[in-house]
Every structure is written in C-alpha cells, then in structure tokens.
C-alpha cells in the first residue's frame, strides 16, 4: 500500500463523520473528550458508564493485508480480546453498536472508509510517559505475568472466523523501508535487509511464535490498585513472543539514549522482575532471551520507520530533526539499544523460577 493512503483517508475526517460514529454506538457528541492515539479516540459516557470511541481509517475491497486496516482485521482484534477475556486475562472489553456489531463502517468511496468501534473504559491510572519511569516491582512482575499468560493462550488460539485472522509481521507496513526511508540512506536500508534476513531464519514453532499484543508498553494498561488491565490491541499480529517483551522494555528505557550505564541498569532490573512474572505462566527459553538485543534493535528500526511515516520530513522541528539524526547514526553504526554486559542476560535467566 502507498504509505500515504491511510493518511489521505484520515485527512477526510470531519465533524459529520464523528456525529455518525456517535450515533452508531449511542454516544452523545457534546459529552466526548478527545484522547491521544494513532486513530481518532474519544472518551465519554455510554449507557451510564465511561467508554472509549475509536475511529480509524480503513480500506475496502482490497486483497492487501495490512495490520488493522480492514474490517476483517478489526474483527480479528475483537475476537482475540474476547478469547483472552474468556480465559481470565483482564482486558478492556469491546462494546457492540446499536445494531449489534463490533465494528461499524462509514464508507467514503469504494475503497476507503472509517471503521468505528467502542470499548469500556477500565478503572485505574496510566504510568507517565516520562524520560525515566519508576515502576513498583510488583507491577513489573504482574506486567510480565500477563504477557506470559497471553503468549501461553495464544498457542491455542484459533479465530472464530478464518477471515478474521490477524496478519503476520511481514505485513506491517513499517517494514516497507524502501517506501518510507529516503533512498540516499543506503546503510540504513542495509540494516533493514540484514534484520529481515535474520528474522526469516528463525523457526516459527508455536512455543515461540504466535499472536502477540504488539504494543504492550506502559501506555496500554491501567493500574487499578495493583491489578493491571490491558487494552489497545490494534497492533496485534503474529510474531515471535520475545518481540512483546522487547517492545515493552524499549518504550520505557530512560532517555536520553546517551545514558548508557543507566539504561543498562534499568534494563537488568526491569527484566529480572518482568521475566519472573512471565515465567509464572510460560517458560522463558534461554536461546530466545539471548536474542533480546536483536529484537530491541528491531524496535529501533520500526520506530525509525514510524517517524518517517507520520512526521512531515520536509517540515521537521529542530527536536525531531535531532531525534532522526541520532537514530540514523545509531542504526548505521550498529550501536546497541542497551549495552548489556555478556553476563547480564544469563544471570537473569538463572534467577527465574524453575517450571512447575
């Protein structure tokens, strides 16, 4: 897909579309407050309870597979969330529309639409997106336990409708580096090619590979007195489970990136407790854990793609220009995201409880 297609659809959003979305689920427009998100996200009362309204650009009548961009993909997201709920994972549940549908469509033409869905607003608070975040150790353990629980359940998950199957990682358009990254960045292109070669060499056995959340950083769960409730599964796709662990860590690493020692200390502490929780639900394989630095580098590559997709490269602020320049330098020079010492990851593995 042309990288600008969903942006073009998103630019067609109007107040009229918002009103139609509200009516389809029963929201009242003047009670909604806009929230941050890659889609148009609003919060407001629904049937006497707080709820979330989400409006995303989508494509119709296309054979292309792209994460979260079709009705079938969105129904697959709902199906997976409901499966996890049936198996006792604390998740924010979808809410059916007035017509009894999980997803409502507002067509723009034969190929473009807006997809509308709603979710319950779960109780609790979100940890801040600061340069350094302090997580209580029990929260890290529970965060890891939920990841392990979801990955264990994923091994047995089958979509209720085969058409709703979420896509594999190859269909993430952030891997389309040749469309996103300027051609004069030949070394960066080579780093993407190298990464794809390594990833395609890995086995996809069900103990290591399955449907993951795809974005379970600290902005996608609420802490309700120590009970964590997960939401925002719109990035769910088939990938190696370790990618979920790497993504969670990558998104809360202390900034700036130049604080090498601090980032290593934070990572060792974080992983020690997160993986202790994970191992309560699913065994942590040492071979895969040793690949964590590679998956952290993958997070950096995809972040670089994301910025090129969503930022106007021709009108960058000084801060954004600096961010991209630093990331490019790190990617070109293969600077590790976290400068682990050789003994760090094996030592973490040794501290984990033995499987039951």
PyMOL commands that set and color helices and strands:
alter all, ss='L'
color gray80, all
select helices_A, chain A and resi 5-10+15-25+29-31+71-86+137-154+162-164+169-171+173-175+177-180+186-199+242-250+260-278+286-289+292-310+313-315+318-332+342-351
alter helices_A, ss='H'
color red, helices_A
select strands_A, chain A and resi 33-35+40-46+49-59+94-95+104-107+112-120+209-212+221-224+227-230+237-240
alter strands_A, ss='S'
color yellow, strands_A
deselect
rebuild
show_as cartoon
